Amino acid sequence: MEQSNQSNKSGFLFPMATNFTFATLSAEDARKRTDNLHLLGSLLSECSEMYPAIDKWYKDKVVPGLRTGERIAYIAFEGDCPIASAVMKQGEHAKFCHLRIHEEFRDEDLGRMFFTQMALEARHHAKDIHFTLPEGLWATHSEFFSSFGFESAVHSSRQYRSGEEELACSAPLSLVWARALQHLPKLVTKFQPSGYSLASDLILSLRPKYAEKVFTKQKTVEIRKSFSNKWVGKRAVVYATHPSSSLLAARGRSG
């Protein structure tokens, strides 16, 4: 994982929300060798000085993993410019394999958004989540990682990075997901992909085809087995499950 630090003086990471987009890469990208897949390879290659084997990892692990569904990847853009990339290994023991944010956008809220998005995806199958990071990053940002339930870091049995010791962090998925939910209120008031406000009080998880119908007004009712009275009148963020695996705009009010 790459270091991040707060640098935006305006207080808003993306003053023009419509410029921000978030692409999810999955099996189709690997099969069709899409532009986003090639872009991901280029972004990873930029880290080769710190991670000498990263090009081989992309070719031998990331691309095949995307093809089989073992891995999922993300690229964030401001306009047409890629500003961040991430790769996650899925399964019972999920791993945040890579997270790098462009220097001009290194802000803890962007890192918080990626951690929340990956935890959102991992909650469908993982029992725990782990990752490695440079010793210096833990020393300066341990409070950020502990806010997601990663309370300690130990020497990693595998050393991927050149020039600095890597540490390993691990936490149960239940704890990471609970902490991610605590971060969500701040995130949904700050990030507004495609110009939609995500200010809300709860998440409504739907399959992509049904989520699309909500926003085209073909679907106006969602029936759930249980519903709390505290949600009545609240706005809900729609989460489209795999393969979209993304937060969508807030929609209507629950009742």
Secondary structure, 3 states (H helix, E strand, C coil): CCCCCCCCCCCCCCCCHHHEEEEEECHHHHHHCCHHHHHHHHHHHCCCCCCCCHHHHHHHHHHHHHHHCCEEEEEEEECCEEEEEEEEECCCEEEEEEEEECHHHCCHHHHHHHHHHHHHHHCCCCCEEEEEEEHHHHHHHHHHHHCCCCCCCEECCCCCCCCCCEEEEEEEHHHHHHHHHHHHHHHHHHCCHHHCCCCCCEEEEECHHHHHHHHCCCCCCCCCCCCCHHHCCCCEEEEECCCCCEEEEEECCCC
